[in-house]
Each structure stands twice: as structure tokens, then as C-alpha cells.
């Protein structure tokens, strides 16, 4: 995946979205002022617009019209900000719940639900992002969506119809498509689009409120006849009609922003699964499915651009946010394309030259990672109990603590006994079960497994998260020092638990921060000095020291540097990642320690890192 390139495109789409929003708002304000101006001219000329003195009317009423324009702009902007604040406070979970989604629990015994969770974990591993929570919607249509502000708070939603109608390969293709939206920055665009659409459509809600208030007051016999109700009714009707005109503009914005992103997500699904038949088969089944991909939830129109397939029908479908099914299948199958049954053979007029579907043409992150084969080897039996524990908050904490206990047997036994006396019984029991397995598993496998525990760690409350971080700090400092692997585990723990307080950077210059990271990677090489020089030559970051001047055990400094770099923009993260990869590849190999540190860095920066080659 060209992650940074697609994220840059996402920023361009966001700018386009804001421009379209401004055009839509301006058109609405112009329409409202135009209607008011015509009404005033009609009143001034006593029923005939031909004799109206437009110059005098404009001069007389311009301040009032400007005030109306400012008020309408304020109402639309405030409504959009209000809706965005609602969505941002709940992340992807608030979107999923508004669409009727029910959170699937990791300990479920339902085979259908377990199949969904397993496929989501597989695609998270293939795409290199943390495993997101999964919501199941009781809808008969074949559909799915991804929602959230970032990979860290993303969720996957899927309909029951999707699970019942599709084969495992087809379901895998649909979920892989949604993971592309998580990776490529589409989710943030989609959330912002929901807020903007709500602001434009809010005028109709305001008009409906005015109309209803007149109808309610009209039933009161104590009110004087009319008493300005006619004017209020007209204003309400105008706002209601123009609100629906705003809806029209909003639907055009949805269609303009969404269509090409769907082609990119289809291409990424082929890359993640190595199986074009999966996603093309899912699209074909939508074409022949009697329920199609329709979502019946009343909030579906607002979120229609999130879905895998068109989620709405009727008049709304005229502004489709997705390309025609036949065109999507044609781009995936190429020369082997056959029109799907019961599907329209209409094709899109949009250019196809910028969309590539060959996995060989889609470069992986910095050219150093590769996706697993379509049929990955089964996990080692020793890893299965650890993986199962990671699906539960108590088990996830047990795995985390066990990985941080000292490896030296006498120290480990003492630290473990002291820890168990303070732990909840469920965590203590899980700790006893996983400890022998932890000691037999290599570091990179352990770190990858623990990254699957992030959703479970995020389920903990504020006090539990604070206590867990304090326990991690105590375990790390138990032997009087912090080692390399403990630092990487600490970074992962912070990612799952440190969501309730503001993280501050060290205030260091960018060059010092980047040089610190390069130095730690270089020291893992056979020739640290040469690896460091290669790293600083691979990037154009200013202020880099020409020598490795950071102590190899100064992990507190590295922790602050990671926090600092996590708040920088994608361009800086890209440059630092290039330097890290150059240092790793200097000696032509990737060790376990290098792999763990690289995964910890990418996890902290919210950069996807698929399995290392």
C-alpha cells in the first residue's frame, strides 16, 4: 500500500470537501436572500415587479439581507460543528450505534459471530493496523462500513445479510475493502462529510419546527387571529424547502467525494486477500440478491457514503455515492469480466487510468514489507491460548504483565508473587495460565499477539487504565533498569491504556527527535555508525547530529521522542520512517529486535505495518 500517498490524497479530498461545502452554503444563502428580495420588491411595488425600484430596495434592505445571510451561515456552521462534536466524542462507535449496530464480544460462542471476528483479525494482520471493534447490524442487505477518526478508534460494521449470503472468501474481500478505508484516511473524510451534510440539511429541520409551532398555536382559542403567524409560516416553509435544496447539494458532495475512493478500496482488498474472486464475488451477489445492499435504518442516508455498496434506494439513489456494480467488477476482473446477473451493464464515465489492481503494481510500505499468502499457515498451537486470552480485558492484562515480568527466574518468581497479591483474581488466574507459554515464545510473535489485545485494553475504565499503567511502570523498574523489549511493550501498553490524559512531547527539536530514533535503530545493527550515517543521509530533516550521541539505554528519552513525533504531520513521520528502514536494512537483514522496535514505532505513529518479510 502507498500509505503516505493515499493519506496525502485524503487531505486533498478534505480540502475539496470544504470548497464544495462553501459553495453549497453560499448557494443556500443566495437563494434565501433572493426570495426575500423578491418578496420585498413585490410588496413595495404593490403587486407588480415590473415597476419595482430595485436600486432603492437594495439600498434600503441590504443591512437586513446581510444580517439574514450571516444568521443562516451561523446556523449551518453551528449545526455542522455540533454534529461533528457528537461524532468525535464517540468515534466510530457512535456511528455504528446510530446505524443499529450491536458490539460483538470477543468471548462469543456464536459460530457466525466468531467467524466475523476471525476474519477481521486476519485482515488487521494483513493490513498492519490494530484489530478494531466489530458491530453487527440486523439488516438483510449485503453491506458493511468502517467508521472512526483514526485507526486507533476505528470500528467495522457488517450486516447480518452480508454474513449469511457470502462465502468466507467473499466476506474476507468485503472486510478487506473496509480496512482500506481505515488505512487511506477515508474515514476522517466520511465523518466530516456527515457533519457537513447535517449542517446543510438542518435548515429543513428548523423550518419544520417553525411550521409545527404554528400548527400547535393555531389550536389555541386564546390566541389572536393571525398575529404574525402567516409570516412565520412562510419563513418556515421557505427554510424547509431550502433545507431540502441543501440536501440536494449535500448528496452531490457525497457523490463527488466518494466514488473514486471506492475503486481504491476495491484494489486494496485484492492486495490484502491476494484473491480477486472474493470481492468480485461479493459484488456479484449484491447484484443478484433480492435485498441488494439496502440499509433500512433511518440514519442510512446520512451515512450512505460509508457503506461497501449503495445503502439507499428510491429517489436518494439518483445521487449514488458508489460506482455501478458492473464497473467495479470489470475493474477487478479485467479481461475475465462477465456482466453480473440482474445487474445493470451501465458503466461509469470516470477515468480508470489512475486505478491499478495488480498486487505487483501496488507497492508495499517503503518496499520492505509483504502480505501473507492467501492461505496462511495455521498458528502454532502454543500461540492459540495466548491469542484467546488477548480477547478478554483480564486476559489481555495478564499477557501484558507476564511479558513485563523479569526473565531471570528468582527475580521473576518474587515479582510475580508480589504482583498476584495485588491483582484481581481473574487476572491472576489468567497470568498462571499464560506464563509458561510466554516464556517459550519469541519476542516478535509475542509483540504481534499483544497488539491484538488493544481493543480489549480499550474496554477498561479510567481508573483501571491508570492502575494498569502504574503496574506496568512498577514491573519495568523492578530490576532497576529498563531494557529494549520492555520499552516496546510499554509503548504498546500506552497505546491501549493512555487515552484519558493529554500526552505532551519533550519540546525537543525535530532533528534531535529523529536522530534519537535513528540512533536506537542503528545500535541494533552490526555496524551502528555506518547504519546511522545511512539513516541521516536517507532523509532531509534539518538539525540531525552527524554522530550517535544518545545513550543506548536512555529509553525515557526515546519514550518522550515517540510521543513528540506522534503529534507531527504525516510528511515528517514518512521521513523518519524512511530513515529507520534504511538503518534496519543497512546490514541486509531484519532481526527480531529490529522488527519489534519498528512495529512499536509504527504503532505509536498510527502507521500500518503488515507482516515483515
GUFI-784288 format. One record per atom (N, C-alpha, C): residue in one letter; x, y, z. Coordinates in steps of 0.02 Angstrom, whole numbers, plus 50000, padded with zeros to 5 digits. Each point is the difference from the previous one (the first is absolute). Layout:
// residues N
AXYZ...
//
This chain:
// residues 613
X500424994050000X499585006050000X500445006350000X499845004849960X500335006550002X499655004250053X500134998450064X499635002950055X500045007650001X500615002749997X500095007250005X499705003749940X500074996949941X499705003149940X499245000450006X499694994750024X499275000050007X499775004750055X500395000650053X499835004750054X500045007249973X500505001449958X500055006649970X499405001449955X499794994949962X499415000849959X499385001350042X499984996850059X499435001050045X499975007350023X500575003050013X500015007150020X499755004449943X500184998249938X499765003949943X499244999449993X499754993950013X499274999049997X499665004150054X500315000550059X499715004050053X499955007349979X500525002649967X499985006949976X499445000849949X499944995149954X499465000249950X499325000050035X499954996150053X499374999650038X499825006950028X500495003450029X499875006650029X499805005049946X500314999549941X499825004649945X499284998749979X499824993749992X499324998349980X499505002250053X500194999250063X499565002250054X499885007649996X500555003749988X499935007249995X499555002149942X500074996449944X499575001549942X499274998650016X499884994350033X499324998250018X499695005050048X500375002050051X499755005050048X499865006649966X500475002249957X499905006349964X499374999749957X499894994349966X499414999349958X499365000450040X500004997150060X499415000350043X499865007150024X500535003350022X499925006850025X499765004649943X500294999149941X499805004149943X499264998749983X499794993750004X499304998349985X499535003350051X500174999650064X499575002950051X499955007549992X500585003349992X499985007349990X499645001949936X500074995949948X499655001449938X499244999750008X499764994950037X499284999450012X499755005850041X500375001950052X499805005850042X499995006349959X500495000949956X500035006049959X499405000449953X499824994349969X499424999949956X499365001750039X499944997350061X499415001550041X499965007350018X500575003050017X500005007150018X499845004349939X500294998149941X499855003949940X499274999649981X499714994150009X499294999049984X499575004450046X500195000150064X499625004150048X500085007449987X500605002249983X500135007149989X499655002549937X499954995849949X499705002249936X499264998549996X499724998050057X499284998850005X499764994849949X500354994549997X499774994449960X500304999449932X500435004649979X500304999549934X500755000950002X500384995049980X500735000350004X500305004249943X499595001349947X500275003849943X500185007150020X499625002850046X500115007050019X500425000850063X500294994550023X500395000350063X500645004149991X500155004050050X500615004050001X500554995850035X500354995949961X500474995250029X500585003450035X500245005649974X500555003550032X499825002450070X499415003050007X499795002550066X499864994350048X499714994649972X499844994250043X500644996850027X500504999249955X500634997250023X500345004450051X499995006549989X500325004750046X499654999950068X499334999549998X499625000350063X500074993550040X499984994449966X499964993750036X500664996050001X500535002949972X500634996249998X500254998050070X499985004550051X500224997950067X499604994150026X499335000149988X499584994550024X500174993549964X500125000549934X500174994049961X500684997250022X500475004550015X500664997850023X499944996550068X499555002850043X499894996950065X499704993049993X499534999349954X499694993549987X500534995149975X500435002349954X500534995749973X500484997750056X500185004750044X500454998350055X499674995050047X499355001050012X499644995550045X499964992949971X499844999649936X499954993449968X500694996550000X500525003849984X500674997150002X500184997650070X499815003950050X500134998150070X499634993650018X499364999649980X499604994150016X500304993749968X500185000549936X500284994149965X500674998050031X500435005050012X500654998550029X499954997150069X499555002850042X499924997550068X499734992950000X499514998649956X499724993349996X500534994949979X500425002049951X500534995549978X500504998650056X500205005350035X500484999150055X499704995850056X499355001050014X499674996050052X500004992649981X499834998549938X499984993149978X500704996950000X500505003949979X500694997550000X500244998750071X499805004350047X500204998850070X499694993750027X499374998749980X499674993750020X500384994049974X500185000349936X500354994449969X500704999050027X500355005750014X500694999550024X500024997250071X499505001650041X500004997650070X499924992550004X499614997149953X499884992850002X500424996149950X500355003449955X500404996649950X499574995749954X500294994849974X499634995649955X499434996450034X500064998950066X499474996550037X499345003749997X500025006750003X499385003949998X499654999249933X500394999649946X499704999049933X499694993149996X500364994950024X499744993249997X499364999250040X499985003050059X499404999550042X499415003749970X500145005749966X499455003749968X499694996049942X500394995349972X499754995949946X499724993350025X499924999450065X499714993950028X500494994450012X500655001449999X500504994850010X500054997750072X500104993650010X500114997050066X500724997550004X500365002150052X500704998150008X500074992550011X500434996849961X500144992950009X500534999150053X499874995650048X500474998750054X500504994649978X500635000950020X500524995349978X499894993050027X499644999450057X499894993450029X499374996749974X499695002649948X499394997249974X500094992649980X499464996150010X500014993049980X499584998849937X499725005449973X499634999549938X500494998949942X499944994449963X500494998649946X500015005349946X499425003049985X499975005249948X500385006250023X499875002150062X500355005950027X500754998650006X500184994050020X500714998350006X500345000149932X499654997849948X500285000249932X500155007349980X499535004550015X500125007149983X500615002650036X500054998750065X500575002450040X500654997149974X500004993749981X500624996949974X500235003349935X499525001449956X500195003149936X500255007250011X499695003650046X500235006850015X500714999850027X500164995150043X500684999350026X500494998449943X499804995849955X500444998249943X500165006249958X499495004049986X500105006049958X500395005450038X499915000350066X500405004750039X500744998249996X500144993550003X500694997749994X500275001549930X499604998749948X500235001049932X500125007449984X499595004450030X500065007249986X500455003650049X500164996750056X500475003050047X499705005150047X499354999750014X499695004750046X499724996250059X499895003450058X499714996650058X499314997149983X499824994750035X499354996849989X499455004650026X499535002049956X499475004650022X499414996250030X499595003250042X499374996950022X499544998849940X499574995050006X499564998149945X499275000650023X499585003149958X499295000850015X499604996249947X499494996550023X499564996249955X499335003449996X499775001649939X499355003249989X499494994949977X499415000350028X499474995349983X499655002549937X500364999749944X499755002249935X500074994349950X499514999449955X500014994649951X500445001549940X500125006349985X500425001949943X500734998050012X500374998949945X500714998350004X500405006550003X500275001750058X500365006350006X500464999950061X500465004950001X500475000850055X500265007149998X500345002150053X500295006750002X500575000250050X500435005049993X500525001650050X499905007250021X500065001550064X499895006850025X500495001550056X500185006450007X500455002150052X500425005949976X500365003150046X500435005649983X500714997849981X500204994250026X500684997549987X499994992550010X500534996549979X500034992750011X499934998250074X500175004750044X499984998550071X499294999550028X499515003549969X499324999750026X499514997549946X500274996449950X499584997649946X499574994150022X499434999249967X499584994150010X499804997349931X499834993649998X499744996849940X499274998250014X499555001749955X499304998050004X499834995449942X499594995050013X499824995249948X499284997750011X499644999049946X499304998050005X499944992450006X499454997850030X499874992850005X499914996949930X499695003949955X499934997549931X500664998749967X500505004150015X500674999149973X500304993450023X499904998550064X500294993950029X499644993949973X499345000349994X499614994249979X500054998549926X500095005249959X499984999049927X500694998649970X500545002150033X500664999649969X500394994050026X500434997449957X500474994850021X500565003250041X500434995950029X500545002850042X500475004449959X500184997849939X500445004049958X499685006649981X499354999949986X499655006149981X499945004850060X499864997250058X499975004150061X500685003150015X500534996149988X500675002550010X500155005949953X499764999549938X500105005549952X499645006350021X499394999350027X499615005950022X500365003450059X500224996050048X500335002850059X500675003049981X500374996949953X500635002949976X499885006749968X499455000849963X499805006349970X499925005450054X499694998150055X499905004950054X500655001850034X500474995350005X500655001650029X500385005049957X499884999949935X500325005049958X499765007150019X499355000750016X499755006550021X500335002250065X500144995250045X500355001750062X500705002549985X500354996649955X500705001749985X500085006549962X499555001249953X500115005349951X499715006850020X499775000750061X499755006450024X499295001549979X499654995149971X499325001349977X499525001050059X500134996850057X499535000550056X499925007150024X500565003650006X499965006950024X499605004349951X500124998949935X499605003649949X499264998450010X499844993750009X499304997950005X499665002950063X500365000250056X499725002850061X499875007449991X500475003549969X499905007249988X499425001249952X499944995549952X499455000749952X499334999350035X499954995550049X499384999250037X499835006450038X500505003150031X499875006350035X499795005649954X500325000549942X499835005249952X499304999149972X499834993849983X499324998749974X499475001750051X500144998650063X499515001750053X499905007550004X500555003949995X499945007350003X499595002849944X500104997549939X499625002549942X499264998050006X499884993950022X499324997550004X499625002950060X500375003050048X499695002550062X499485005449986X500075003649945X499515005249984X499304997149994X499954994149970X499344996949993X499724998050068X500454997950046X499784998350068X499745006350035X500375005649991X499795006350030X499335002349972X499924999449934X499365001849968X499434995750025X500134993550010X499484995550024X499795001950071X500485002050041X499855002250068X499545006150000X500155004849955X499575006149996X499304998249976X499944995649951X499354998149974X499594996550055X500324995650037X499654996450053X499795004750056X500425004950015X499825004750053X499385004049981X499935001749936X499405003649976X499384995550005X500084993749980X499434995550002X499774998750072X500484999650047X499814999050070X499655006150028X500295006049986X499705006150027X499345001649968X499904997549937X499375001249966X499414996550033X500144995050041X499474996450034X499775003550063X500355005250020X499825003650061X499505005549984X499445000050033X499485005049988X500155006650032X500535000150044X500165006350034X500455004549960X500284997249946X500455003949959X499595004649954X500275006049988X499685004649953X500084997249930X499515001449959X500004997449932X500625002549962X500324995649965X500625001149962X500575001850047X500045006550024X500525002250046X500704998249975X500135001149935X500654998749971X500134992849982X499494995750010X500124993049986X500114998749926X499675004049958X500094999149928X500715001049979X500335005250027X500705001349983X500464994450024X499864997750062X500414994550028X499914993749959X499384998749979X499864994149959X500385000349934X500005005949969X500365000749936X500744999050010X500275002950054X500724999150014X500164992750011X499564996650038X500114992950012X499994996049936X499525001549956X499954996449937X500625001149957X500235006449998X500595001649960X500614996250027X500095000050066X500574996550029X499964992549987X499394997350005X499904992949988X500184998149928X499765004149953X500134998549930X500755000849984X500305005450027X500705001149986X500444994950036X499764997550056X500374994750034X500054993849956X499454998549965X500024994449954X500425001549939X500025006449982X500475002049946X500714998950024X500135001550065X500654998650028X500164992650000X499494996050012X500094992749997X500234998049930X499725003349949X500194998649930X500745001449991X500235005950024X500715001649994X500434995050039X499754998150059X500374995350041X500094993349966X499484997649967X500044993749965X500505000549942X500035005749966X500495000949947X500714999950029X500095003050060X500654999950033X500204992850017X499534996250028X500134993050015X500254996249939X499635000849945X500184996349939X500685002249974X500145006650002X500625002649973X500614997450038X499944999250066X500574998250042X500114992550002X499474996049996X500044993050019X500194995249944X499825001349938X500024994849949X500704997349987X500505004449989X500674997549985X500314996450060X499815001950061X500274996650059X499764992850002X499424998649972X499754993149999X500424995749953X500215002849943X500434996249955X500674998350034X500285004850036X500634998950036X499914994550053X499445000250036X499884995050052X499924993049970X499684999649942X499944993549966X500704997449982X500425004349975X500684998049982X500394997550060X499925003650057X500354998050061X499764993450026X499354998649992X499734993650023X500324994249963X500135001049935X500354994849961X500704999050027X500335005550019X500684999550026X500024996550067X499555001750045X500004997150067X499854992549998X499514998049959X499784993050000X500364995749949X500335003149950X500314996449944X499484995649965X499395002449999X499464995949972X499475004649969X500075001749936X499505004549969X499314997049996X499954993350002X499344996849996X499585001450061X500325001550057X499625001350061X499575006249995X500315005749986X499625006249998X499565000449938X500234997349943X499575000249940X499404995450010X500094994450035X499444995650015X499495003450045X500245003950048X499555003650045X499595005149961X500325003649954X499645005049960X499484996749955X500184994149973X499524996449958X499394997650040X500124998050061X499434997750041X499545005950018X500305005950011X499585005950012X499545001149940X500294999249939X499605001149939X499424995249994X500104993850025X499474995049993X499594998950063X500185003350055X499664999150064X499355004050000X499464996850022X499355003449997X499965006150045X500415000250052X500025005950044X500555004949980X500424998049952X500545004449978X500465001850058X500185006450003X500435002450055X499645005350041X499335000049998X499615005350032X500024999550076X500085005750033X499985000650072X499355003750019X499594996950042X499345002750017X500025005150057X500555000450035X500055004650057X499875007249977X499615004050039X499855006849979X500615004649994X500554998150032X500615004149996X500444998149940X499774995149960X500414997649944X500165005549949X499535004449980X500175005149950X500595004450022X500025001850064X500545004250025X500684996649993X500004993350007X500634996250000X500094995849937X499625001549947X500014995749941X500694999649967X500415005250007X500665000049969X500494995550037X499824997550060X500434995650038X499974992849977X499454998049967X499854993049990X500414996949944X500044993350002X500344996149948X499625000549934X499344999750003X499575000749941X499485005450012X499635001949949X499495005150008X499514997850054X499935004150052X499584998050056X499295002749997X499855004149950X499345003149996X499704998849931X499345000649996X499654998949937X499525005849988X499614999549946X499515005249985X500335006249972X499705005850016X500245006349973X500725001550023X500164997950062X500675001350026X500534996649958X499844994349970X500494996249962X500225003449937X499635005449978X500205003749941X500685003350010X500185001450063X500655003150015X500454994750031X500124994749963X500374994250027X500705002050020X500204997950061X500685001250024X500484994549978X499744994849968X500424994549978X499944999149924X500554998049968X499964998549928X499544994149987X499764999249938X499574994349984X500364993450014X499634995050022X500294993550017X500384997049941X499715000549940X500334997249941X500685003149988X500065006650011X500645003349989X500524997850052X499784999350063X500474997850052X500254992949985X499554995649980X500204993149985X500464999949939X499855004149951X500405000249938X500725002050016X500095004850044X500685002250017X500394994750038X499654995850038X500334994750038X500174994249956X499524997849958X500094993949961X500365001249934X500005006249975X500365001549939X499744996149940X500464996349968X499824996349939X499514994450013X499954997850062X499564994450018X499315002450020X499865006449990X499365002850023X499414997149961X499484998150038X499354998249972X499485003950039X499535003449966X499515004150037X499644995950052X499915002750062X499664996350053X499264999149984X499734994550024X499294998749989X499585005350035X499465002149965X499525004950028X500325006850013X500605001149976X500325006550012X500015004049936X499965006450008X500025004549943X500694999849968X500035000149934X500645000049965X500265007149988X499655004750031X500215007049992X500695000850032X500425003849968X500675001050026X500115007450016X500505001150042X500155006850021X500405003549945X499925006549997X500385004049951X500655002650031X500134998350063X500605002650033X500624996549972X500565003550000X500624997349974X500254994250044X500284994949967X500264994250037X500765000050001X500325004749972X500724999549991X500395000550066X499695003150051X500365000950063X499884994350049X499604995049981X499834994550046X500354993749976X500424997050042X500354993949982X499804994550048X499894994049974X499774994550042X500534994650010X500524999949961X500504994850006X500385000950066X500054994550038X500365000350063X500735001949988X500274998049942X500705001649985X500095007549989X499475003449978X500055007249986X499865004250062X499714997050052X499865003750061X500594998950047X500445004950005X500594999150041X499824999750074X500374995950038X499894999550071X500375005750036X499845000750062X500275005650040X500765000149997X500275005249968X500735001149994X500354994249967X499644995449968X500304994549964X500324994750044X499834999750065X500344995350044X499544994950032X499355000249984X499544995450032X499614996349946X499734994350019X499614996149952X499384997250035X499494998749961X499384997350026X500054992450005X499614997150046X500004992750004X499674996949939X500164993849986X499684996549945X499264999250014X499624998449947X499284999350007X499824995050055X500344994350001X499884995050052X500615000050046X499965003850055X500565000550046X500054993550040X500614998250021X500074993950041X499645000950066X499734994650028X499645000550063X500465002450055X499735003750051X500425002350054X500284994250041X500585001150030X500304994950042X499534998450058X499934993650019X499554998250055X500155003850064X500635001650011X500195003550061X499725007150003X499875002949941X499775006949997X499245000750010X499634994749988X499275000550001X499745001950069X500234996950057X499755002250065X500175007250016X500595002449979X500185006950012X499545004749960X499884998149937X499575004149958X499295000350028X499754994450026X499335000050029X499965004450062X500535000050040X500015004350060X499985007449981X500315001749943X500035007049979X499315002849982X499504995749991X499345002349981X499585002250059X500264999450060X499645001850061X500425005150039X499705005250030X500405005050036X500444997050054X499734995350040X500414997050053X500574995949969X499854996149949X500524996149968X500525004349965X499785005549969X500475004649967X500495003050050X499745002050059X500445002750052X500484994650026X499764993850005X500434994650022X500584998949952X499854999949934X500524999349950X500495005850004X499745006050006X500425006050004X500474999650061X499734998450059X500414999650060X500514994449995X499804994349973X500464994449995X500595001649955X499885003949948X500555001849955X500485005050032X499765003650051X500425005050033X500354997350063X499794994250024X500354997050058X500724998549981X500475000650048X500714998649985X500094992949975X500454999149953X500134993449972X500404995650048X500415003250042X500404996350048X499544996450050X500084993550006X499524996050039X499915002250072X500545001150040X499895002150070X499635006750004X500225004849961X499675006650000X499294999449974X499904995849951X499344999449970X499504997150050X500214994950036X499554996850048X499805004950055X500495003850025X499855004850053X499535005549975X500165002749940X499595005449972X499294997449985X499964993849975X499344997249983X499584999150063X500304997450054X499624998950062X499755006750029X500435005149997X499795006650024X499435002849957X500054998849935X499495002549954X499334996650011X500014993450008X499374996350007X499615002250062X500365001950053X499665002250061X499595006449989X500175003849947X499665006349987X499494999549944X500004994449964X499594999549940X499304997450015X499545001749955X499344997050000X500084992449989X499594995950034X500084992649992X499974997649928X499585003149958X499944997949930X500665001349963X500325005650014X500645001549967X500544995350026X499994998750066X500504995450029X499954993049970X499384997549992X499904993449972X500254999749928X499855005249961X500235000349931X500765000449996X500305003350048X500735000650002X500334993250009X499724995950045X500274993350010X499944995849936X499465000949963X499894996049940X500475001849943X500155006549993X500395002149941X500755000250014X500215000350063X500715001150014X500464994849969X499864993450007X500454995149969X500055000749924X499455002149969X499995000849927X500395006249979X499955005450040X500375006249985X500754998649998X500244996050046X500724998750005X500264995849942X499554996849962X500214995749944X499925003449933X499765006149998X499835003349937X500495005649986X500185000949935X500495005349984X499685006950005X500415005150003X499785006850015X499545002849946X500194999049937X499615002949946X499304997049998X499944993550011X499354996850002X499595002750059X500325000750058X499655002650059X499755007149988X500425004149970X499805006949989X499425000549951X500024995849947X499454999949952X499354997850032X500054994850043X499404997650035X499725005350048X500455003350035X499765005050048X499685006049965X500205001449938X499685005549963X499274998449987X499834993549999X499304998149991X499585001450063X500355001350056X499655001150063X499785007250008X500185004549954X499845007150008X499255001250009X499554996849960X499285001150012X499794998050070X500294994750027X499824997850067X500255005050052X500615002649992X500265004950047X499595006449999X499745001949941X499615006149994X499324999450035X499794993950016X499364999050034X500055001650074X500615000850027X500085001550070X499795007250016X499755001250060X499805006750020X500605004350018X499875006250019X500535004850013X500454997750057X499714998250057X500404998050057X500384993649987X499684995249966X500344993849983X500605001249954X499915004649951X500555001549954X500585003250036X499855004750045X500535003350038X500384995050043X499624995650035X500324994950042X500434995349958X499754998149940X500384995449958X500665003249977X499995006449982X500625003449980X500495000450058X499745001450060X500445000250059X500314993250013X499614994749992X500264993250009X500554998549949X499895002149937X500514999049949X500645003650018X499945006250024X500605003850020X500374996450056X499624997350049X500314996650056X500374993749977X499704996349954X500314993849976X500645001549961X499985005449960X500595001849960X500585002050044X499855003650054X500535002550044X500184995050056X499704994150001X500114995350055X500734997750004X500344999349943X500704997750002X500495005849996X499745006250008X500455005850003X500215002749933X499754997149945X500195002549934X499444998549951X500045003349942X499514998849947X500374997549939X499774994549971X500334997549941X499605001549937X500294998049945X499715001749935X499304997249991X499904993650016X499354996949990X499475002950047X500195001650062X499545003150047X499755006749974X500465003749968X499795006449973X499474999149945X500104995249956X499524998949945X499324997850028X500004995750051X499374998050032X499665006050032X500405004450031X499735006050032X499655004549948X500305000649941X499685004149948X499334997149980X499974993449995X499374996849981X499485000950055X500224999350063X499535000950056X499725007150001X500435005049988X499765006949998X499485001049946X500094996749943X499545000749944X499314997550019X499974994750040X499354997350019X499705003250062X500425002750045X499765002250065X500015007550011X500465003549967X500095007150014X499545004349957X499354999250008X499525003749960X499625005250041X500175000650064X499615004450043X500395006350020X500625000849976X500375006150017X500405002449939X500155006450000X500365003049944X500734997850002X500264997849943X500704998149994X500395005949973X500535001950035X500405005849979X500674997649973X500235003549949X500654998449972X500565002950042X500644998549986X500565002250041X500215007149987X499705003249949X500215006749982X500665000049963X500234994249979X500644999549965X499925002249928X500555002149971X499995001749929X499914993649960X499725000849941X499854994249958X500634996149984X500545003549985X500634996649984X500254995750057X499945002650062X500224996150058X499564993850008X499345000949992X499534994550008X500134994549947X500065002049937X500124995149947X500674996650009X500525003950018X500654997050011X500014995050056X499605001350052X499954995250055X499724993349977X499465000449960X499704993849974X500494996349955X500335003649955X500494996849955X500554996650040X500225003350053X500554997250040X499804993350032X499404999650025X499784993750031X499954994449948X499755001549941X499984994949948X500704998149978X500445005049994X500694998649977X500374995650048X499885000850065X500364996050050X499814992649998X499444998549967X499804993049991X500344996849940X500385004049963X500344997649940X500694997350017X500294996249953X500684997550010X500525005649998X499835005449964X500465005749995X499595006450015X499915001750064X499575005650019X500185006649967X500645001749998X500195006549972X499815000549926X500154994749962X499835000149929X499245000149989X499634996250041X499274999949994X499715006950016X500285003450050X499755006750018X500135004949943X500594999849971X500165004549945X499544998949940X499854993749985X499534998549946X499315002950015X499794999550063X499335002550020X499955007549991X500505003850022X499955007349995X500085002349928X500344996049958X500055001749929X499364998649962X499574995650028X499394998049965X499435004950008X500095005150042X499465004850012X500285007150000X499575004849987X500225007049997X499785003950062X499944996650056X499825003450062X500595004250024X499865006350017X500545004650022X500154999050074X500625001450019X500194999850070X500234993350024X500124995249954X500234993350021X500745000350019X500164996850055X500704999650021X500384995149954X500635001549987X500404995749956X500284994050037X499914999850067X500254994450040X499454997250044X500064993750019X499534997050047X500175002650070X499605004550025X500165003150065X499454998750052X499664994449994X499494998250049X500204993550033X499914999650066X500164993950036X499554994349977X500264993949993X499594994449975X499464997750050X500045002350063X499514997950050X499545005750022X500015005649963X499595005850019X499294999249971X499644995150026X499334998649973X499495005350021X500125003450055X499545005450020X500015005549947X500595001649975X500055005049947X499654997549937X500104993649983X499694997249940X499245000150007X499754998750059X499285000150013X499715007049986X500355005250024X499785006849988X500045001849926X500524997549967X500085001449928X499434996849960X499814993950018X499444996849965X499365004050009X499885002450061X499415004150012X500025006449958X500595003049996X500085006149962X499874998849925X500304994849972X499934998649929X499284997849983X499664997050048X499314997849987X499545005849986X500195006150022X499585005949990X500195003949937X500514997749964X500215003649940X499574997849940X500095003449943X499604998349941X500284993949964X499624997649952X500184993849965X500665000649961X500135006049974X500615000949961X500614998850044X500005002650061X500564999050046X500054992650020X499434996950015X500014992950018X500284995849944X499835001849938X500254996449942X500765000549996X500275006050011X500725001049996X500364996150055X499735000150061X500314996350054X499974992549987X499434997649974X499944992949985X500504997949946X500115004149950X500494998449949X500704999150030X500175004550047X500654999550033X500064993750041X499464998250036X500004993950041X500104993849957X499644999749944X500044994249956X500704999549968X500285005749983X500685000149972X500504997250050X499935002050064X500454997450051X499924992550010X499384997649997X499874992850009X500304996049943X499915002449938X500224996149942X500735001049983X500365003950039X500715001349985X500404993549998X499864995350045X500384993850001X499654994349963X499455001649964X499674995149958X499564995050036X499835001350062X499574995450037X499575003850050X499474996750023X499565002950051X499994995250059X500285002150056X500014995850060X499335000650037X499904995650049X499405000350041X499945006750035X500565002350030X499985006450036X499835005849953X500294999949940X499845005349952X499264999849980X499754993949989X499294999349982X499545002450055X500164998450063X499585002250056X500025007650006X500605003049996X500045007350007X499655003549943X500074997349938X499665003149944X499244999650009X499764994450025X499274999350011X499775004750055X500415000850052X499825004750054X499985007149974X500485001849958X500015006849971X499395001149957X499854995449955X499425000849955X499345000250038X499954995950052X499405000050041X499915006850034X500545002850025X499975006650033X499825005549951X500234999449938X499875005249949X499354998849962X499654994550016X499394998049963X500144999149926X500574996649987X500204998249932X499914992449992X499654997649949X499904992849993X500654996549986X500104994250030X500594995949987X499794992849993X499904997549939X499834992949990X500574995550021X499914993449997X500534995350021X500655001449964X500554999650036X500655001549971X500244994349957X500345001849945X500294994949958X500694998150026
//
